[in-house]
Amino acid sequence: MVFIRDPCGIVCLIFTYGAVIYADYVVMRWIILTTMPMSIWAPFHVVFFNTVVFLLVMSHLKAVFSDPGTVPLPADRLDVSELHTTNSNKPISGNGHGSEWTVCMRCETYRPPRAHHCRICKRCIRRMDHHCPWINNCVGERNQKYFLQFLVYVGILSVYSLALVVGSWVSPCTKCSENIIEKQFVHCILLMFEALVFGVFVTAIMNDQLYAILHDETAVEAIQQKGAYRLNRRKYQLLTEVFGHGHPLLWLLPCDSVSHFARYQEIPLLSHEV
């Protein structure tokens, strides 16, 4: 389990859970209990909405505390005194098509293909896409699945919240006092604003993540214009590398997959004699 002590990331974590708790409070107290206390749909909305919240929290915690693919440090650091004047990204082996190992000056060790150094985590991360303050962690080889799940559940919760808000306005509470109606209206406006902002935000990020996966190019590689990693593999194969080889219906469950993590043990550490 890892946790990065980054002030920006910690603030984003607090803000994220504050927003989720507030959304759940508004839906339960000011929509379901106020507008549909005796409706047969009330239990359904309570169970379904809180199930999505539970899956959102679980996937987010997995993304936060999972190792994103940190490259292990050797027992003895490399002597890189002679390399400080050269490019640390210069290949030390391979054919220039995404198979080269490089030397990281900061970690003072060899790093496998497609690994990049994160200045916040202060470690090299395998297949690093970017460092995300909303999970206070890097999005890398081992937790990109959970990060995408988190985005999906935030999107579902945003759409669901908007639908419930609209429903409460279409079928308002006829027995509620003026004071209750005013409070409900204020909370619903705030929830609608929150749902719209988060919904648009995660949709944009999700689109970037899926594009990166299906084109086999992380955000770091796109910036560095390392298109050599693209091997024109099947889209389904690229998705299974992130979500595992289970049934696609299981891809949204925030649980470990043996087939998903098996390939991470296949990358050996390079000896100092390379």
N, C-alpha and C positions, 0 to 999 in steps of 0.2 A: 504494500500500500504506500502510495506517495502523496504528499501534500506540499504544494509550493507556497512558501510564505511571501507572496507578492501582494502588497497593499491594494493595488488596483484590482487584482483577481479576487481578493477577499471581499472588497466592497461590491463587486459584481455578483458574487455568490449571495451575499446578504440581500441585495436588491432583487435577485432572481427569486429567492424563496419568499421574500416579502410580497412580490407580485403574485406568486402562485397562491399563497395563503389568502391574500385579499380577494382574488378571483373566486376561490372556493367559498369564502365568507359571504360575498355578495350573492353568489348563485344559491347557496343554501338558505341564507337568512332573508334576503330581500327579493328573491325571485320565486323559489320553490315554496318556501313556507308562507310567503305573503300572497302570491297569486294563485297557487294550486295546492293548498293544504289538504283538500279532500279529494283531489284528482287521482285516478288510477295511474296516471303518468308520473306522479311525484316520486314513488319508490324507484321507478325505472331511471329517472334523471339523477336521483341521489346516487344510486349504485353505479351507473355508467360514468357519470362525471367524476366521481371519486376513484373509479378504476383507472381512468385516464390520468388523473393526478398521481396516483400511486405508480403507474408505469413511467410517467414523466420523471418523478423523483428518483426511482430506481435507476433508470437509464442515466440520469444526470450524475448521481452518486458514482455509478460505474465509470463514467467519463472523467469525473474529478479524481477519483482515487486509483484508477487503473494505471499501470505502467504503460505509457504510450509507445514504448519500444526503445527504452534507454540502452545505449551501447555500453556494455560493461567495461569498466576500467581495468587495465591489467595490474598485476601485483607491482610491477616495476614500470614507471613511466618511461617514455621514449626520450632520448636525447635529441631535442629538436633545435638545438642552438644553431646548427648549420642550415636549418630550413626556414628560419624567420625571414630571410631575404627572398624566399621563393613563394610561390602561390601554394597555399595549403590544400587547394582543390586539385592540384596536379595529380593525375593518375599515377599509381605506383604499380599497377598491374591491370590487365584487362585489355579489351580491344576497342575501347571508346564508344561502346554501345550499351552503356548502363551497367557494365560489369566491373568497372574499375573500383579499386579500394583507394581511399585517400587518407591523408594524415590531418588530424585536427590539431591545430596549434594550441588551442585553449585546453582541450582534454589531454593533450600530449599522448595520443594513442592513434592507432589505425581505426578507421571506421569503414563499415561495409558499404556497398553500392546504395545510393539513394538516401544515405543518412546525412543529416545536416545538424549543425550546432545551434542550440537555442540559447540566446543570451539571457533569458529570464530563468529558464530551468538550469542553465549552466552545464548542460550535458548535450551530447549528440543523440539525436532521436532518429530511429530507423523510419524511413519513408515519412518524414515530417511534412505535414501540410502547412500548419501555422500554429502559433501559440494563441489560444483563445482565452481571454479574461473571463468569459462567462462560465467556463468550467475550471478556471484557474489551473490550466494544464495545457500541454501541447496536444494537438490532434495528430496522432501518428499511427503507426502500423497496428498497434494493439488496442486502441480505443476509438478509432474512427467509427466503428460500428455503433458504439454507445452514443457518440456525439450525434450521429445521424438519427438515431432513435429519439434522442432528446428533442431534436428539431422537429421531427414528425409529430411527436406528442404535443409540443407547444403549438404547432399549427392546428392540430385537431382541437385542442382546448380553446384556441382563439375562435375558430369557426363555431364551435359548440356554444361558447359564451355569447357570441353575437346572435346566434339563433334564439337562445333563451331570452336575451334582452328584448329582441323584436317580438317574441311571443308574449312577454309580459306586457308589452304596450298594446298588442292586438287584443289580448284578453286581460284587461286590468282588473285589479281588485275592486269590486263594487261596494264592499262592506268596510273598507279601510277608511280611517280618518284622514283628514287633509294633511295632517302632520306626517303620517306614515307614507302617504303617497308622495309627498315632497322629498322625504329622505330616500325613498326607493328610487325616485327619478334621478337624484344626485348620484347615488351609488351606481345606477345603471349607466349613466353618462360616463362616469369615470372608468367603469369596467369596459364599456364599448371603446373608449379611447385606448385603454391598455391593450385590448384584444386586437385592435387595428394596427397599432404600432408594432407589437410583438409578431402578429401574423405576417405583416409585410416584411419585417426584418428577417424572420426565420425562413420565409419563402425564398428570399434572395440568397441567403447563405446555403440553404438546401440545394438550390439550383446550381450554385458554384461547386458544392461538394459532389453532386451527382455527375456534373460535367467533368470534374477532375478524375473521378473514378472511371467513368466510361471512356475517357480519353487517356487513361493511364498516365496522368501527369499531375503532380501535386502543385499547390500554389507556389511553393518555393522553386520548383523546377520550371514552372511557367514564367516566373520572373527572370530566372537565369537562362531561359530559352533553351532548355535541355530536352528538345524533342526526340533525342536519340533513344529515350526510354520507351517510346511507342513502338510496340511490336505487332500491332494490328491483331490483337487477340480478340476472341469473342466477348461480347458485352456481358453475357451471363457469367463467363469465367472470371471477368474482372469484378463482378458483383460478389461472387462466391469468395473471392480472396478477402473481401472486407467482412461479409456477413456469415461466412461459413458455408459448408456443403449440405446443410439441412434443407428441409422444405422451405420455399420462399415465404410461406405463411408464418414460419417460426423466426423469420429475420427480425421481426419487431419485438421479440421477447428479450428483455435485458438480462440474459443469462449466458454463461460461458458455453462455448462449443468446442469439443475436443478437436474436431476437424479444423475449426477456425484457428486454433492456437498451435496446431501441430507444426506448421511450417516455420514458426518463429524459432524453433530449436534447430533448424537446418543450417543456420548461418554460423559458421565457425569463427572463432577469434583468430586473427592472423598473428603469426609469431613475429618476433622482432627481426628474424633473419630474412623476411621478405625483401 
